[in-house]
Amino acid sequence: MRFLVRDRILGIGDDYWIEDDHGNRVFLVDGKAMRLRDTFELKDTQGRVLIDIHQKMLSLRNTMVIERDGEPLARIKRKRLSLLRNHYRVSLADGTELDVSGKILDREFAVEYDGELLAVISRRWLHLRDTYGVDVVREDADPALLIAVAVCVIHLAEQERED
């Protein structure tokens, strides 16, 4: 499954559609403006909120939290020792962890579970300058969660660059 995401998705207060590889709208990212913390909602085409994404307010390192139906789903933060490449850890509520690594700001990175590839985020196969793709490799993976992880990781990396 391949999804196309516009880079402007991270503009707080703006709404952007995520399309499948056939150009059909699949998810809407609804950026919430005028909040104390960065907040997004990932919605389906009928407007139902699938995933809530927000920045954790009080933490030593920038952390994003993903929730589904009001329940914690994942927590994302940068790994402490990642000198050569960007590495982020996604701690899922069930105790499993996903590893995100690559060139985050260049939109060239991968999401793995226990060494197995779940998704590839890339601009390589796209000609549109402000668009990157999320290619979900495993059919049993949760595409909404993997898109939310990509949004969070990119947002955290951009915050770190600004600091």
DSSP file (Angstrom, degrees, kcal/mol; ACC not computed):
  #  RESIDUE AA STRUCTURE BP1 BP2  ACC     N-H-->O    O-->H-N    N-H-->O    O-->H-N    TCO  KAPPA ALPHA  PHI   PSI    X-CA   Y-CA   Z-CA
    1    1 A M              0   0    0      0, 0.0   135,-3.1     0, 0.0     2,-0.4   0.000 360.0 360.0 360.0 127.7    0.0    0.0    0.0
    2    2 A R  E     -A  135   0A   0    133,-0.2    19,-1.0   131,-0.0     2,-0.3  -0.957 360.0-171.0-119.4 135.0    1.4    3.3   -1.0
    3    3 A F  E     -AB 134  20A   0    131,-2.1   131,-2.6    -2,-0.4     2,-0.5  -0.935  15.6-139.0-123.4 146.9    0.2    6.7    0.3
    4    4 A L  E     -AB 133  19A   0     15,-3.1    15,-1.8    -2,-0.3     2,-0.4  -0.921  20.4-172.8-109.1 127.9    1.1   10.2   -0.9
    5    5 A V  E     -A  132   0A   0    127,-3.0   127,-2.7    -2,-0.5     2,-0.3  -0.962  19.9-131.6-123.0 134.4    1.6   12.9    1.7
    6    6 A R  E >   -A  131   0A   0     -2,-0.4     3,-1.9    11,-0.4   125,-0.3  -0.670  16.6-132.0 -82.7 137.4    2.2   16.6    1.1
    7    7 A D  G >  S+     0   0    0    123,-3.6     3,-1.4    -2,-0.3    -1,-0.1   0.819 103.8  70.0 -57.3 -32.0    5.1   18.1    3.1
    8    8 A R  G >   +     0   0    0    122,-0.4     3,-2.2     1,-0.3    -1,-0.3   0.492  68.2 100.6 -67.9   0.1    2.8   21.0    4.1
    9    9 A I  G <  S+     0   0    0     -3,-1.9    -1,-0.3     1,-0.3    -2,-0.1   0.755  72.9  63.2 -54.3 -25.4    1.0   18.5    6.3
   10   10 A L  G <  S+     0   0    0     -3,-1.4     2,-0.8    -4,-0.1    -1,-0.3   0.384  70.6 114.9 -87.8   6.2    3.0   19.8    9.3
   11   11 A G  S X  S-     0   0    0     -3,-2.2     3,-1.9     1,-0.1    20,-0.2  -0.670  71.2-126.8 -76.6 113.3    1.5   23.3    9.0
   12   12 A I  T 3  S+     0   0    0     -2,-0.8    21,-0.1     1,-0.3     3,-0.1  -0.350  91.4  22.2 -63.1 135.9   -0.5   23.7   12.3
   13   13 A G  T 3  S+     0   0    0      1,-0.3     2,-0.3    20,-0.1    -1,-0.3   0.345 101.7 106.1  90.8  -6.0   -4.1   24.7   11.6
   14   14 A D    <   -     0   0    0     -3,-1.9    17,-2.0    -5,-0.1     2,-0.4  -0.770  60.6-138.8-107.2 152.6   -4.2   23.5    8.1
   15   15 A D  E     - C   0  30A   0     -2,-0.3     2,-0.4    15,-0.2    15,-0.2  -0.903  21.6-178.9-110.6 138.1   -5.9   20.4    6.7
   16   16 A Y  E     - C   0  29A   0     13,-2.0    13,-3.2    -2,-0.4     2,-0.3  -0.998  20.3-131.7-139.3 141.5   -4.3   18.1    4.2
   17   17 A W  E     - C   0  28A   0     -2,-0.4     2,-0.5    11,-0.2   -11,-0.4  -0.663  10.0-148.4 -89.1 144.8   -5.4   15.0    2.4
   18   18 A I  E     - C   0  27A   0      9,-3.3     8,-3.0    -2,-0.3     9,-1.7  -0.964  22.1-159.5-108.8 128.5   -3.4   11.8    2.1
   19   19 A E  E     -BC   4  25A   0    -15,-1.8   -15,-3.1    -2,-0.5     6,-0.2  -0.720  14.2-122.0-109.7 156.3   -4.0    9.9   -1.1
   20   20 A D  E >   -B    3   0A   0      4,-2.4     3,-2.0    -2,-0.3   -17,-0.2  -0.291  47.9 -87.8 -81.3 179.9   -3.5    6.4   -2.1
   21   21 A D  T 3  S+     0   0    0    -19,-1.0   -18,-0.1     1,-0.3    -1,-0.1   0.529 128.3  58.8 -72.3  -2.4   -1.3    5.6   -5.2
   22   22 A H  T 3  S-     0   0    0      2,-0.2    -1,-0.3     0, 0.0     3,-0.1   0.360 120.3-105.7-100.8   2.4   -4.5    5.9   -7.4
   23   23 A G  S <  S+     0   0    0     -3,-2.0     2,-0.3     1,-0.3    -2,-0.1   0.532  73.7 141.0  86.4   7.1   -5.1    9.5   -6.3
   24   24 A N        -     0   0    0      1,-0.1    -4,-2.4     2,-0.0    -1,-0.3  -0.662  58.1-113.5 -83.4 136.1   -8.1    8.7   -4.1
   25   25 A R  E     +C   19   0A   0     -2,-0.3    -6,-0.2    -6,-0.2    20,-0.1  -0.503  45.3 160.6 -67.7 132.2   -8.4   10.5   -0.8
   26   26 A V  E     +     0   0A   0     -8,-3.0    19,-0.5     1,-0.4     2,-0.3   0.711  58.3  19.1-120.9 -46.5   -7.9    8.1    2.1
   27   27 A F  E     -C   18   0A   0     -9,-1.7    -9,-3.3    17,-0.2     2,-0.5  -0.954  58.1-148.9-131.6 148.5   -7.0   10.2    5.3
   28   28 A L  E     -CD  17  43A   0     15,-2.6    15,-3.1    -2,-0.3     2,-0.7  -0.979   9.7-150.8-114.8 127.9   -7.3   13.8    6.3
   29   29 A V  E     -CD  16  42A   0    -13,-3.2   -13,-2.0    -2,-0.5     2,-0.8  -0.894  12.2-164.1 -97.5 118.2   -4.7   15.3    8.6
   30   30 A D  E     -CD  15  41A   0     11,-3.1    11,-1.5    -2,-0.7     2,-0.4  -0.881   4.5-156.0-106.9 102.8   -6.4   18.0   10.6
   31   31 A G  E     - D   0  40A   0    -17,-2.0     2,-0.6    -2,-0.8     9,-0.2  -0.670  12.9-138.7 -80.6 128.1   -3.9   20.3   12.3
   32   32 A K  E     - D   0  39A   0      7,-2.4     7,-0.5    -2,-0.4     3,-0.4  -0.783  18.6-157.0 -93.7 118.0   -5.3   22.0   15.3
   33   33 A A        +     0   0    0     -2,-0.6     3,-0.1     1,-0.2   -20,-0.1  -0.423  66.5  32.5 -88.0 165.0   -4.3   25.7   15.7
   34   34 A M  S    S+     0   0    0      1,-0.2     2,-0.3    -2,-0.1    -1,-0.2   0.833  84.3 132.3  60.7  37.9   -4.3   27.8   18.8
   35   35 A R        -     0   0    0     -3,-0.4    -1,-0.2     2,-0.1     4,-0.1  -0.823  65.7-124.5-113.3 157.1   -3.3   25.0   21.1
   36   36 A L  S    S+     0   0    0     -2,-0.3     2,-0.3    -3,-0.1    -1,-0.1   0.795  98.6  33.9 -69.0 -28.4   -0.6   25.0   23.8
   37   37 A R  S    S-     0   0    0     -3,-0.0     2,-0.3    18,-0.0    -2,-0.1  -0.890 101.3 -89.7-125.9 157.8    0.9   21.9   22.2
   38   38 A D        -     0   0    0     -2,-0.3    17,-1.8    18,-0.1     2,-0.4  -0.503  53.5-179.5 -67.5 127.8    1.2   20.7   18.6
   39   39 A T  E     +DE  32  54A   0     -7,-0.5    -7,-2.4    -2,-0.3     2,-0.3  -0.992  12.6 174.1-137.8 138.1   -1.9   18.6   17.9
   40   40 A F  E     -DE  31  53A   0     13,-3.1    13,-3.0    -2,-0.4     2,-0.4  -0.958  15.5-152.5-136.3 154.4   -3.1   16.7   14.8
   41   41 A E  E     -DE  30  52A   0    -11,-1.5   -11,-3.1    -2,-0.3     2,-0.6  -0.999   9.1-148.7-125.8 135.4   -6.0   14.4   14.1
   42   42 A L  E     -DE  29  51A   0      9,-3.1     8,-3.1    -2,-0.4     9,-1.7  -0.921  27.6-177.1-101.4 118.0   -5.9   11.7   11.4
   43   43 A K  E     -DE  28  49A   0    -15,-3.1   -15,-2.6    -2,-0.6     6,-0.2  -0.789  23.0-124.5-117.4 156.3   -9.5   11.3   10.0
   44   44 A D    >   -     0   0    0      4,-2.1     3,-1.8    -2,-0.3   -17,-0.2  -0.276  46.8 -87.2 -84.8-177.5  -11.0    9.0    7.5
   45   45 A T  T 3  S+     0   0    0    -19,-0.5   -18,-0.1     1,-0.3    -1,-0.1   0.688 128.3  56.7 -68.7 -17.9  -13.0   10.3    4.4
   46   46 A Q  T 3  S-     0   0    0      2,-0.1    -1,-0.3     0, 0.0    -3,-0.0   0.409 120.7-106.5 -90.7   1.6  -16.2   10.4    6.5
   47   47 A G    <   +     0   0    0     -3,-1.8     2,-0.3     1,-0.3    -2,-0.1   0.511  69.7 146.7  88.7   5.0  -14.6   12.7    9.1
   48   48 A R        -     0   0    0      1,-0.1    -4,-2.1     2,-0.0     2,-0.5  -0.592  53.4-118.6 -75.8 134.1  -14.2   10.1   11.8
   49   49 A V  E     +E   43   0A   0     -2,-0.3    -6,-0.3    -6,-0.2    20,-0.2  -0.620  36.4 172.4 -75.3 119.4  -11.1   10.6   14.0
   50   50 A L  E     +     0   0A   0     -8,-3.1     2,-0.4    -2,-0.5    19,-0.2   0.825  67.0  12.2 -92.4 -40.5   -9.0    7.5   13.6
   51   51 A I  E     -E   42   0A   0     -9,-1.7    -9,-3.1    17,-0.1     2,-0.4  -1.000  60.6-149.6-144.5 136.0   -5.9    8.7   15.5
   52   52 A D  E     -EF  41  67A   0     15,-2.9    15,-2.9    -2,-0.4     2,-0.4  -0.896  17.0-169.1-101.9 136.2   -5.1   11.7   17.8
   53   53 A I  E     +EF  40  66A   0    -13,-3.0   -13,-3.1    -2,-0.4     2,-0.3  -0.993  15.5 155.5-126.9 128.2   -1.5   13.0   17.7
   54   54 A H  E     -EF  39  65A   0     11,-2.3    11,-3.5    -2,-0.4     2,-0.4  -0.991  41.8-106.7-149.5 160.1   -0.2   15.5   20.2
   55   55 A Q  E     - F   0  64A   0    -17,-1.8     2,-0.3    -2,-0.3     9,-0.3  -0.693  37.3-116.8 -86.5 135.4    3.1   16.6   21.8
   56   56 A K        -     0   0    0      7,-3.0     7,-0.4    -2,-0.4     3,-0.2  -0.567  23.6-149.6 -71.5 130.3    3.7   15.6   25.4
   57   57 A M  S    S+     0   0    0     -2,-0.3     2,-0.8     1,-0.2    -1,-0.1   0.957  78.7  38.6 -72.0 -53.2    3.9   18.8   27.4
   58   58 A L  S    S+     0   0    0      4,-0.0     2,-0.3     2,-0.0    -1,-0.2  -0.814  80.1 119.6-109.2  97.5    6.3   17.9   30.2
   59   59 A S        -     0   0    0     -2,-0.8     4,-0.1    -3,-0.2     3,-0.0  -0.989  63.0-126.1-152.4 152.2    9.1   15.7   29.1
   60   60 A L  S    S+     0   0    0     -2,-0.3     2,-0.3     2,-0.1    -1,-0.1   0.893 101.4  33.4 -66.7 -39.9   12.9   16.0   29.1
   61   61 A R  S    S-     0   0    0     -3,-0.1    -1,-0.1     1,-0.0     2,-0.0  -0.882 106.2 -88.3-114.2 149.0   13.1   15.2   25.4
   62   62 A N        -     0   0    0     -2,-0.3    16,-0.5    94,-0.1     2,-0.4  -0.322  54.1-176.8 -55.2 131.1   10.5   16.1   22.8
   63   63 A T  E     - G   0  77A   0     -7,-0.4    -7,-3.0    14,-0.1     2,-0.4  -0.998  18.1-155.7-137.4 135.9    7.9   13.4   22.7
   64   64 A M  E     -FG  55  76A   0     12,-2.2    12,-2.9    -2,-0.4     2,-0.4  -0.882  11.7-152.4-108.5 145.0    4.8   12.8   20.5
   65   65 A V  E     -FG  54  75A   0    -11,-3.5   -11,-2.3    -2,-0.4     2,-0.5  -0.958   2.5-159.0-120.3 134.9    1.9   10.7   21.7
   66   66 A I  E     -FG  53  74A   0      8,-3.0     7,-3.2    -2,-0.4     8,-2.0  -0.953  14.8-177.4-113.0 129.9   -0.5    8.8   19.4
   67   67 A E  E     -FG  52  72A   0    -15,-2.9   -15,-2.9    -2,-0.5     2,-0.4  -0.939  15.2-160.7-127.1 150.1   -3.9    7.8   20.8
   68   68 A R  E >  S- G   0  71A   0      3,-2.5     3,-1.9    -2,-0.3   -17,-0.1  -0.995  81.5 -11.4-129.2 125.8   -6.8    5.8   19.3
   69   69 A D  T 3  S-     0   0    0     -2,-0.4    -1,-0.1     1,-0.3   -18,-0.1   0.853 129.0 -56.1  53.9  38.8  -10.3    6.2   20.9
   70   70 A G  T 3  S+     0   0    0      1,-0.2    -1,-0.3   -18,-0.0   -19,-0.0   0.417 115.8 113.4  78.5  -2.4   -8.8    8.0   23.9
   71   71 A E  E <  S-G   68   0A   0     -3,-1.9    -3,-2.5     1,-0.0    -1,-0.2  -0.837  76.5-104.3-103.9 139.3   -6.4    5.2   24.7
   72   72 A P  E     +G   67   0A   0      0, 0.0    -5,-0.3     0, 0.0     3,-0.1  -0.369  40.9 169.2 -60.4 134.9   -2.6    5.5   24.3
   73   73 A L  E     -     0   0A   0     -7,-3.2    20,-2.2     1,-0.4     2,-0.3   0.707  59.9  -9.1-113.5 -41.2   -1.3    3.7   21.2
   74   74 A A  E     -GH  66  92A   0     -8,-2.0    -8,-3.0    18,-0.3    -1,-0.4  -0.994  46.5-148.8-159.1 157.1    2.3    4.9   20.9
   75   75 A R  E     -GH  65  91A   0     16,-1.7    16,-2.9    -2,-0.3     2,-0.4  -1.000  20.2-161.7-130.1 131.7    4.9    7.3   22.3
   76   76 A I  E     +GH  64  90A   0    -12,-2.9   -12,-2.2    -2,-0.4     2,-0.3  -0.954  20.2 148.3-123.0 130.2    7.7    8.5   20.0
   77   77 A K  E     -GH  63  89A   0     12,-1.9    12,-3.0    -2,-0.4   -14,-0.1  -0.984  48.2 -89.4-152.8 160.9   11.0   10.1   20.9
   78   78 A R  E     - H   0  88A   0    -16,-0.5    10,-0.3    -2,-0.3     2,-0.1  -0.431  45.3-111.8 -70.2 139.8   14.5   10.4   19.6
   79   79 A K        -     0   0    0      8,-2.4     3,-0.3    -2,-0.1     8,-0.2  -0.443  24.5-125.9 -68.0 148.2   17.0    7.7   20.7
   80   80 A R  S    S+     0   0    0      1,-0.2     2,-0.9    -2,-0.1    -1,-0.1   0.928  97.6  41.5 -65.1 -48.3   19.7    9.0   22.9
   81   81 A L        +     0   0    0      1,-0.0     2,-0.3     2,-0.0    -1,-0.2  -0.771  69.8 127.5-108.6  89.5   22.7    7.8   21.0
   82   82 A S        +     0   0    0     -2,-0.9     5,-0.2    -3,-0.3    -1,-0.0  -0.706  17.7 155.0-140.9  85.7   22.2    8.3   17.3
   83   83 A L  S    S+     0   0    0     -2,-0.3    -1,-0.1     1,-0.1     3,-0.1   0.903  70.8  34.8 -83.7 -43.9   25.1   10.2   15.9
   84   84 A L  S    S+     0   0    0      1,-0.1     2,-0.3     2,-0.0    -1,-0.1   0.835 124.1  18.8 -86.6 -33.9   25.3    9.3   12.2
   85   85 A R  S    S-     0   0    0     18,-0.0     2,-0.5    19,-0.0    18,-0.1  -0.881  87.3 -93.6-132.1 163.3   21.6    9.0   11.4
   86   86 A N  E     - I   0 102A   0     16,-1.6    16,-1.5    -2,-0.3     2,-0.4  -0.684  45.1-177.1 -77.3 126.1   18.3   10.0   12.8
   87   87 A H  E     - I   0 101A   0     -2,-0.5    -8,-2.4    14,-0.2     2,-0.4  -0.994   5.3-179.8-127.3 130.3   16.9    7.3   15.0
   88   88 A Y  E     -HI  78 100A   0     12,-2.9    12,-2.7    -2,-0.4     2,-0.5  -0.956  17.9-141.2-127.0 148.4   13.6    7.4   16.8
   89   89 A R  E     -HI  77  99A   0    -12,-3.0   -12,-1.9    -2,-0.4     2,-0.6  -0.929   7.0-160.1-110.7 131.0   12.0    4.8   19.1
   90   90 A V  E     -HI  76  98A   0      8,-2.6     8,-2.7    -2,-0.5     2,-0.8  -0.943   7.5-162.2-109.8 110.4    8.2    4.2   18.9
   91   91 A S  E     -HI  75  97A   0    -16,-2.9   -16,-1.7    -2,-0.6     6,-0.2  -0.843  11.1-151.1 -96.4 111.8    7.0    2.5   22.1
   92   92 A L  E >   -H   74   0A   0      4,-2.7     3,-2.0    -2,-0.8   -18,-0.3  -0.452  24.0-114.2 -80.7 156.0    3.7    0.9   21.5
   93   93 A A  T 3  S+     0   0    0    -20,-2.2   -19,-0.1     1,-0.3    -1,-0.1   0.771 114.3  61.1 -61.5 -27.5    1.2    0.5   24.3
   94   94 A D  T 3  S-     0   0    0    -21,-0.3    -1,-0.3     2,-0.1     3,-0.1   0.438 122.5-102.2 -81.8   2.5    1.5   -3.3   24.2
   95   95 A G  S <  S+     0   0    0     -3,-2.0    -2,-0.1     1,-0.4     2,-0.1   0.260  82.8 123.2  98.8 -12.8    5.2   -3.1   25.0
   96   96 A T        -     0   0    0     -5,-0.1    -4,-2.7    17,-0.0     2,-0.4  -0.412  48.8-143.2 -79.2 160.9    6.6   -3.7   21.6
   97   97 A E  E     -I   91   0A   0     -6,-0.2    17,-0.5    -2,-0.1     2,-0.3  -0.974   7.0-155.8-129.2 141.6    8.9   -1.2   20.0
   98   98 A L  E     -I   90   0A   0     -8,-2.7    -8,-2.6    -2,-0.4     2,-0.5  -0.860  14.3-141.2-108.5 148.3    9.4    0.1   16.4
   99   99 A D  E     -IJ  89 112A   0     13,-2.8    13,-2.9    -2,-0.3     2,-0.5  -0.942  12.7-168.4-112.7 130.1   12.6    1.6   15.2
  100  100 A V  E     +IJ  88 111A   0    -12,-2.7   -12,-2.9    -2,-0.5     2,-0.3  -0.977  20.5 157.2-117.8 123.2   12.6    4.5   12.8
  101  101 A S  E     +IJ  87 110A   0      9,-1.8     9,-2.5    -2,-0.5     2,-0.3  -0.994  18.8  67.6-148.5 153.8   15.9    5.4   11.1
  102  102 A G  E    S-IJ  86 109A   0    -16,-1.5   -16,-1.6    -2,-0.3     2,-1.2  -0.952  92.9 -29.2 140.6-157.9   17.3    7.2    8.1
  103  103 A K  E > > + J   0 108A   0      5,-2.8     5,-2.3    -2,-0.3     3,-0.5  -0.738  60.0 178.7 -96.2  86.6   17.4   10.8    6.8
  104  104 A I  G > 5S+     0   0    0     -2,-1.2     3,-1.9     1,-0.2    -1,-0.2   0.917  76.3  48.7 -59.9 -50.3   14.3   12.1    8.4
  105  105 A L  G 3 5S+     0   0    0      1,-0.3    -1,-0.2    -3,-0.2    -2,-0.1   0.750 111.4  51.7 -66.1 -22.6   14.5   15.7    7.1
  106  106 A D  G < 5S-     0   0    0     -3,-0.5    -1,-0.3     2,-0.1    17,-0.2   0.434 114.2-120.0 -88.0  -0.6   15.1   14.4    3.6
  107  107 A R  T < 5S+     0   0    0     -3,-1.9     2,-0.3    -4,-0.3    16,-0.3   0.892  76.6 123.4  60.9  42.8   12.0   12.2    3.9
  108  108 A E  E   < +J  103   0A   0     -5,-2.3    -5,-2.8    14,-0.2     2,-0.3  -0.797  36.4 113.0-132.6  89.3   14.1    9.0    3.4
  109  109 A F  E     -JK 102 121A   0     12,-2.1    12,-3.2    -2,-0.3     2,-0.3  -0.951  48.1-131.5-153.2 171.1   13.6    6.6    6.3
  110  110 A A  E     -JK 101 120A   0     -9,-2.5    -9,-1.8    -2,-0.3     2,-0.5  -0.917   7.0-142.9-129.9 152.7   12.3    3.3    7.3
  111  111 A V  E     +JK 100 119A   0      8,-2.7     7,-3.1    -2,-0.3     8,-1.7  -0.979  29.8 179.3-114.9 124.5   10.0    1.9   10.1
  112  112 A E  E     -JK  99 117A   0    -13,-2.9   -13,-2.8    -2,-0.5     2,-0.5  -0.911  24.0-155.5-127.9 152.5   11.0   -1.5   11.4
  113  113 A Y  E >  S- K   0 116A   0      3,-2.6     3,-2.3    -2,-0.3   -15,-0.1  -0.980  84.5 -23.1-124.7 117.4    9.9   -4.0   14.0
  114  114 A D  T 3  S-     0   0    0    -17,-0.5     3,-0.1    -2,-0.5    -1,-0.1   0.870 128.3 -48.9  52.0  42.8   12.5   -6.4   15.3
  115  115 A G  T 3  S+     0   0    0      1,-0.2     2,-0.5   -16,-0.0    -1,-0.3   0.384 114.1 118.7  81.6  -4.1   14.6   -6.0   12.1
  116  116 A E  E <   -K  113   0A   0     -3,-2.3    -3,-2.6     1,-0.0     2,-0.2  -0.843  67.9-119.6-100.2 129.4   11.6   -6.5    9.8
  117  117 A L  E     +K  112   0A   0     -2,-0.5    -5,-0.2    -5,-0.2     3,-0.1  -0.465  35.7 168.2 -69.6 127.8   10.6   -3.7    7.5
  118  118 A L  E     -     0   0A   0     -7,-3.1    19,-2.5     1,-0.4    20,-1.1   0.751  65.1  -2.2-104.6 -39.9    7.1   -2.3    8.0
  119  119 A A  E     -KL 111 136A   0     -8,-1.7    -8,-2.7    17,-0.3     2,-0.4  -0.997  52.5-148.0-154.8 150.9    7.2    0.8    5.9
  120  120 A V  E     -KL 110 135A   0     15,-2.2    15,-3.2    -2,-0.3     2,-0.5  -0.989  10.6-159.1-121.5 129.0    9.5    3.0    3.8
  121  121 A I  E     +KL 109 134A   0    -12,-3.2   -12,-2.1    -2,-0.4     2,-0.3  -0.941  31.4 151.8-107.7 124.8    9.0    6.7    3.7
  122  122 A S  E     - L   0 133A   0     11,-2.1    11,-3.3    -2,-0.5   -14,-0.2  -1.000  49.8-161.9-156.5 150.2   10.6    8.2    0.5
  123  123 A R  S >  S+     0   0    0     -2,-0.3     3,-2.2   -16,-0.3   -15,-0.1   0.460  75.7  97.5 -99.9 -10.4   10.6   11.0   -2.0
  124  124 A R  T 3  S+     0   0    0      1,-0.3    -1,-0.1   -17,-0.2   -16,-0.0   0.836  84.8  40.9 -52.7 -43.9   12.7    8.9   -4.4
  125  125 A W  T 3  S+     0   0    0      8,-0.0     2,-0.4     2,-0.0    -1,-0.3   0.275 102.9  85.6 -94.0  15.0    9.9    7.6   -6.6
  126  126 A L    <   -     0   0    0     -3,-2.2     7,-0.0     5,-0.1     5,-0.0  -0.906  52.9-165.7-117.7 143.6    8.0   10.8   -6.7
  127  127 A H        +     0   0    0     -2,-0.4     2,-0.5     3,-0.0    -1,-0.1   0.608  65.5  97.8 -97.7 -15.6    8.4   13.8   -9.1
  128  128 A L    >   -     0   0    0      1,-0.1     3,-1.3     2,-0.0    -2,-0.1  -0.639  68.3-146.6 -77.4 125.2    6.3   16.2   -7.0
  129  129 A R  T 3  S+     0   0    0     -2,-0.5    -1,-0.1     1,-0.3    -3,-0.0   0.848  92.9  43.5 -64.2 -38.2    8.7   18.3   -5.0
  130  130 A D  T 3  S+     0   0    0   -124,-0.0  -123,-3.6    -3,-0.0     2,-0.4   0.090 101.3  86.1 -97.8  24.5    6.5   18.8   -1.9
  131  131 A T  E <   -A    6   0A   0     -3,-1.3     2,-0.3  -125,-0.3  -125,-0.2  -0.965  48.7-177.3-127.6 139.9    5.3   15.2   -1.7
  132  132 A Y  E     -A    5   0A   0   -127,-2.7  -127,-3.0    -2,-0.4     2,-0.3  -0.934  21.1-126.8-128.9 159.9    6.7   12.1   -0.1
  133  133 A G  E     -AL   4 122A   0    -11,-3.3   -11,-2.1    -2,-0.3     2,-0.6  -0.788   4.8-154.0-108.1 147.7    5.4    8.6   -0.1
  134  134 A V  E     -AL   3 121A   0   -131,-2.6  -131,-2.1    -2,-0.3     2,-0.8  -0.956  16.0-167.2-116.0 108.2    4.6    6.1    2.7
  135  135 A D  E     -AL   2 120A   0    -15,-3.2   -15,-2.2    -2,-0.6     2,-0.7  -0.853   8.2-153.5-101.2 105.4    5.0    2.6    1.3
  136  136 A V  E     - L   0 119A   0   -135,-3.1   -17,-0.3    -2,-0.8   -18,-0.1  -0.708  11.5-173.4 -82.3 115.5    3.5    0.1    3.8
  137  137 A V        +     0   0    0    -19,-2.5     2,-0.4    -2,-0.7    -1,-0.2   0.903  62.0  63.1 -81.3 -45.0    5.3   -3.1    3.1
  138  138 A R    >   -     0   0    0    -20,-1.1     3,-1.1     1,-0.1   -20,-0.0  -0.692  68.8-148.5 -88.8 133.6    3.5   -5.6    5.3
  139  139 A E  T 3  S+     0   0    0     -2,-0.4    -1,-0.1     1,-0.2   -21,-0.0   0.770  98.0  54.3 -70.0 -25.8   -0.2   -6.2    4.5
  140  140 A D  T 3  S+     0   0    0      2,-0.1    -1,-0.2     3,-0.0     2,-0.1   0.411  87.1 108.3 -89.2   3.4   -1.1   -6.9    8.2
  141  141 A A  S <  S-     0   0    0     -3,-1.1    -5,-0.0   -23,-0.1   -23,-0.0  -0.433  79.1-112.0 -77.9 155.8    0.4   -3.5    9.3
  142  142 A D     >  -     0   0    0      1,-0.2     4,-2.3    -2,-0.1     5,-0.2  -0.785  26.1-165.4 -89.1 102.6   -1.8   -0.6   10.4
  143  143 A P  H  > S+     0   0    0      0, 0.0     4,-2.5     0, 0.0     5,-0.2   0.879  86.7  54.1 -60.9 -38.6   -1.4    2.1    7.7
  144  144 A A  H  > S+     0   0    0      1,-0.2     4,-2.3     2,-0.2     5,-0.1   0.913 110.4  47.1 -61.8 -42.2   -3.0    4.8    9.9
  145  145 A L  H  > S+     0   0    0      2,-0.2     4,-2.5     1,-0.2    -1,-0.2   0.920 112.3  49.1 -64.5 -43.9   -0.5    4.1   12.7
  146  146 A L  H  X S+     0   0    0     -4,-2.3     4,-2.1     2,-0.2    -2,-0.2   0.863 111.6  48.8 -67.3 -35.4    2.4    4.1   10.3
  147  147 A I  H  X S+     0   0    0     -4,-2.5     4,-2.5     2,-0.2    -1,-0.2   0.917 111.3  50.4 -67.1 -42.7    1.3    7.4    8.7
  148  148 A A  H  X S+     0   0    0     -4,-2.3     4,-2.5    -5,-0.2    -2,-0.2   0.897 109.2  51.7 -61.3 -40.2    0.9    8.9   12.2
  149  149 A V  H  X S+     0   0    0     -4,-2.5     4,-2.8     2,-0.2     5,-0.2   0.925 109.7  49.5 -61.6 -44.6    4.4    7.7   13.1
  150  150 A A  H  X S+     0   0    0     -4,-2.1     4,-2.2     1,-0.2     5,-0.2   0.923 111.2  49.0 -60.9 -45.0    5.8    9.3    9.9
  151  151 A V  H  X S+     0   0    0     -4,-2.5     4,-2.2     1,-0.2    -1,-0.2   0.921 114.0  46.7 -60.1 -45.1    4.1   12.6   10.7
  152  152 A C  H  X S+     0   0    0     -4,-2.5     4,-2.8     2,-0.2     5,-0.2   0.934 112.0  48.6 -64.3 -47.9    5.4   12.5   14.3
  153  153 A V  H  X S+     0   0    0     -4,-2.8     4,-2.5     1,-0.2    -1,-0.2   0.916 113.3  47.0 -62.3 -44.2    9.0   11.7   13.4
  154  154 A I  H  X S+     0   0    0     -4,-2.2     4,-2.3    -5,-0.2    -1,-0.2   0.914 112.5  50.5 -63.6 -42.5    9.2   14.4   10.8
  155  155 A H  H  X S+     0   0    0     -4,-2.2     4,-2.0    -5,-0.2    -2,-0.2   0.926 111.9  47.0 -61.9 -45.2    7.6   16.9   13.2
  156  156 A L  H  X S+     0   0    0     -4,-2.8     4,-2.3     1,-0.2    -2,-0.2   0.909 111.7  50.9 -62.9 -42.6   10.1   16.1   16.0
  157  157 A A  H  X S+     0   0    0     -4,-2.5     4,-2.0     1,-0.2    -1,-0.2   0.894 110.2  49.3 -63.6 -39.7   13.1   16.3   13.6
  158  158 A E  H  X S+     0   0    0     -4,-2.3     4,-1.8     2,-0.2    -1,-0.2   0.874 109.6  51.8 -68.4 -36.0   12.0   19.7   12.3
  159  159 A Q  H  X S+     0   0    0     -4,-2.0     4,-1.7     2,-0.2    -2,-0.2   0.916 109.3  50.2 -63.5 -42.6   11.6   20.9   15.9
  160  160 A E  H  < S+     0   0    0     -4,-2.3    -2,-0.2     1,-0.2    -1,-0.2   0.889 108.8  51.9 -63.2 -39.3   15.1   19.7   16.7
  161  161 A R  H  < S+     0   0    0     -4,-2.0    -1,-0.2     1,-0.2    -2,-0.2   0.879 109.6  49.8 -64.7 -37.5   16.5   21.5   13.7
  162  162 A E  H  <        0   0    0     -4,-1.8    -1,-0.2     1,-0.2    -2,-0.2   0.807 360.0 360.0 -70.7 -30.0   14.8   24.7   14.7
  163  163 A D     <        0   0    0     -4,-1.7    -1,-0.2    -5,-0.1    -2,-0.2   0.472 360.0 360.0 -75.3 360.0   16.2   24.5   18.3
